Amino acid sequence: MSITEVITVISALTVVIGIAVSLLNKRIEDTNRRIDDTNKRIDELRQDMDKRFDKIEQDIREIRQLLYKVLEVPHKEDK
C-alpha cells in the first residue's frame, strides 16, 4: 500500500466516524430534551396532585370538626 492509499483510508474512516459521532450526539441531545420535557410534565403533575391532596386534607379537617360539633356529648351538670 502506498502512502496515498493509507491517507485515503484514514481520511475515509475519519469522515465516517465523524458522521457517526455527529448523528449520535444529535440523538443524545434529542433524548435529553425529551427527558427534560417528561420531567417537567411529571413535576407539574406532582404539584397538581399535591394541591389536590392539600384540598382533600382540608376538607377532611372541616368534616371532622363538623362531626365533633354534631356528635358532641353534652356535659352533665355538677350537683
Helices and strands as residue ranges (DSSP letters): H 3-70
